[in-house]
């Protein structure tokens, strides 16, 4: 076996920081090599040539690691593919740049996808979700702004309206869910209500 490290062209940036989001080990016949994702098509072609395969389906994937340890706990890995892992790594990289990784973890906790592809779908549709402030009053104001109220209107009704109460009711109507990564809601269709005792709002 002539296993050697093949770094992707995304393995580092100009500051010297590692930007790999997912690392895994590929094996085929007697060859074995690590792969850091996301990787370019050129790098993936090089990996296939090195392993002597035409398709990654001919390889065995092992030792999958995420740069963020939380993801390894909530993303199922039994159906992972190299192409899927690369797509997810690209999504995670973008979410880190946009400070949306916490939102992704929150959605995964709510949806609990049972396959890797479902987790990837969530990542690709991350704009369909929104992190929600813990403060009920702040959320109440956000809902009013969402339906057209500007700062002047909010200032006018301040003192006459229970923003916190309105926020609590709106959270329930919007299907807001509490997770270990904060509050989150789905924009296209509200999350179904929890079976227990609602959101157990503070």
C-alpha positions as CSV (number, residue, x, y, z in Angstrom):
1,X,0.0,0.0,0.0
2,X,1.3,3.4,-0.9
3,X,-1.2,5.5,1.1
4,X,-0.2,9.2,1.1
5,X,-2.0,12.4,2.0
6,X,-3.7,14.2,-0.9
7,X,-4.7,17.7,0.2
8,X,-7.6,19.4,-1.5
9,X,-7.0,22.8,-2.9
10,X,-9.3,24.2,-0.2
11,X,-7.3,22.7,2.7
12,X,-5.8,26.1,3.6
13,X,-6.2,29.8,2.8
14,X,-3.9,32.8,2.5
15,X,-3.9,33.2,6.3
16,X,-2.7,29.6,6.8
17,X,-5.9,28.6,8.5
18,X,-7.4,25.2,7.7
19,X,-10.8,25.5,5.9
20,X,-11.5,21.8,5.5
21,X,-15.0,21.0,6.9
22,X,-15.1,17.2,6.4
23,X,-12.2,14.7,6.3
24,X,-12.5,11.1,5.4
25,X,-10.4,8.1,4.4
26,X,-11.0,6.4,1.0
27,X,-9.8,2.9,0.3
28,X,-9.9,0.8,-2.9
29,X,-8.0,-2.5,-3.5
30,X,-4.7,-2.0,-1.7
31,X,-4.7,1.8,-2.0
32,X,-5.8,4.2,0.8
33,X,-5.7,7.9,1.2
34,X,-7.2,10.8,3.2
35,X,-9.3,13.4,1.6
36,X,-10.1,16.9,2.9
37,X,-13.4,18.5,1.8
38,X,-14.5,20.6,0.1
39,X,-12.4,19.7,-2.9
40,X,-12.4,20.8,-6.5
41,X,-13.4,18.5,-9.4
42,X,-9.7,18.4,-10.4
43,X,-8.7,17.1,-6.9
44,X,-11.4,14.5,-7.0
45,X,-10.2,13.3,-10.4
46,X,-6.7,13.1,-9.0
47,X,-8.0,11.0,-6.1
48,X,-9.9,8.6,-8.4
49,X,-6.8,8.2,-10.5
50,X,-4.6,7.5,-7.5
51,X,-7.0,4.9,-6.2
52,X,-7.5,3.3,-9.7
53,X,-11.3,3.7,-9.8
54,X,-13.6,5.4,-12.2
55,X,-16.3,6.0,-9.6
56,X,-16.2,6.7,-5.9
57,X,-18.9,4.1,-5.5
58,X,-16.0,1.6,-6.0
59,X,-14.3,2.9,-2.8
60,X,-14.9,2.3,0.9
61,X,-15.4,5.4,3.0
62,X,-14.1,5.4,6.5
63,X,-13.0,7.6,9.4
64,X,-15.3,10.5,8.7
65,X,-14.6,13.6,10.8
66,X,-16.2,17.0,10.9
67,X,-14.4,20.2,11.8
68,X,-17.4,21.0,14.0
69,X,-17.9,18.1,16.5
70,X,-21.6,18.8,16.9
71,X,-22.3,17.8,13.3
72,X,-20.9,14.4,13.8
73,X,-23.4,13.8,16.6
74,X,-26.5,14.8,14.6
75,X,-25.8,13.9,11.0
76,X,-26.3,10.2,10.0
77,X,-23.3,8.8,8.2
78,X,-24.4,5.4,7.1
79,X,-25.5,6.6,3.6
80,X,-22.7,9.1,2.9
81,X,-21.1,9.4,-0.5
82,X,-18.0,11.3,-1.5
83,X,-20.1,13.6,-3.8
84,X,-22.6,14.2,-1.0
85,X,-19.9,14.9,1.6
86,X,-18.2,17.3,-0.8
87,X,-21.5,19.2,-1.4
88,X,-22.2,19.3,2.4
89,X,-18.7,20.6,3.1
90,X,-19.3,23.4,0.6
91,X,-22.5,24.3,2.3
92,X,-20.9,24.2,5.8
93,X,-18.1,26.4,4.6
94,X,-20.6,29.0,3.3
95,X,-22.6,28.8,6.5
96,X,-19.5,29.5,8.6
97,X,-18.8,32.6,6.5
98,X,-22.4,33.7,7.0
99,X,-22.5,32.8,10.7
100,X,-25.4,30.3,10.1
101,X,-23.8,27.1,11.4
102,X,-25.6,27.4,14.7
103,X,-28.9,27.7,12.8
104,X,-28.1,24.6,10.8
105,X,-27.4,22.6,14.0
106,X,-30.7,23.9,15.4
107,X,-32.6,22.7,12.4
108,X,-30.9,19.3,12.4
109,X,-31.9,18.9,16.1
110,X,-35.6,19.7,15.2
111,X,-35.8,17.6,12.0
112,X,-33.6,14.8,13.1
113,X,-32.9,13.6,9.5
114,X,-32.5,9.8,9.3
115,X,-30.2,9.8,6.2
116,X,-27.2,11.8,5.1
117,X,-29.0,13.0,2.0
118,X,-31.8,14.6,4.1
119,X,-29.2,16.4,6.2
120,X,-27.7,17.7,2.9
121,X,-31.1,18.9,1.7
122,X,-31.5,20.9,4.9
123,X,-28.0,22.4,4.4
124,X,-28.9,23.4,0.8
125,X,-32.2,24.9,1.9
126,X,-30.8,26.7,4.9
127,X,-32.3,30.1,3.7
128,X,-35.7,28.6,4.4
129,X,-34.9,28.8,8.1
130,X,-34.5,31.7,10.5
131,X,-32.9,32.0,13.9
132,X,-35.2,33.6,16.4
133,X,-34.3,35.9,19.3
134,X,-34.9,34.6,22.8
135,X,-36.5,37.8,23.9
136,X,-40.3,37.6,23.5
137,X,-40.7,41.4,23.2
138,X,-38.0,41.6,20.5
139,X,-39.8,38.8,18.5
140,X,-43.1,40.6,18.9
141,X,-41.6,43.7,17.4
142,X,-40.0,41.7,14.6
143,X,-43.4,40.1,13.6
144,X,-45.0,43.6,13.4
145,X,-42.1,44.8,11.2
146,X,-42.6,41.7,9.1
147,X,-46.2,42.7,8.4
148,X,-45.3,46.3,7.6
149,X,-44.9,48.3,10.8
150,X,-42.0,50.8,10.7
151,X,-40.1,52.3,13.7
152,X,-42.5,55.2,13.9
153,X,-45.5,52.9,14.3
154,X,-43.7,50.8,16.9
155,X,-42.8,53.9,18.8
156,X,-46.3,55.1,18.7
157,X,-47.9,51.9,20.1
158,X,-45.1,51.4,22.6
159,X,-46.5,51.4,26.1
160,X,-50.0,50.5,24.8
161,X,-49.2,47.0,23.5
162,X,-47.9,43.9,25.2
163,X,-45.1,43.1,22.7
164,X,-43.9,40.2,24.8
165,X,-47.3,38.6,24.9
166,X,-47.8,39.1,21.2
167,X,-44.3,37.6,20.6
168,X,-45.2,34.5,22.6
169,X,-48.4,33.9,20.7
170,X,-46.6,34.6,17.4
171,X,-43.9,32.1,18.2
172,X,-46.4,29.4,18.7
173,X,-48.2,30.3,15.5
174,X,-44.9,30.5,13.6
175,X,-43.9,27.0,14.8
176,X,-40.8,28.3,16.6
177,X,-38.9,25.5,18.2
178,X,-36.4,25.7,21.1
179,X,-33.1,23.7,20.6
180,X,-29.7,23.4,22.3
181,X,-28.5,25.9,19.6
182,X,-31.2,28.5,20.2
183,X,-34.7,29.2,18.8
184,X,-35.4,28.5,15.1
185,X,-38.3,28.5,12.7
186,X,-39.0,27.4,9.2
187,X,-40.2,30.0,6.7
188,X,-42.0,27.9,4.0
189,X,-44.1,26.0,6.5
190,X,-44.1,26.1,10.3
191,X,-42.6,23.2,12.2
192,X,-45.3,21.0,13.6
193,X,-46.1,21.6,17.3
194,X,-44.1,19.5,19.7
195,X,-46.0,16.6,21.2
196,X,-44.9,17.4,24.8
197,X,-45.8,20.7,26.5
198,X,-45.2,23.1,23.6
199,X,-42.0,25.0,23.6
200,X,-41.8,25.4,27.4
201,X,-41.1,29.1,26.9
202,X,-39.1,30.9,29.6
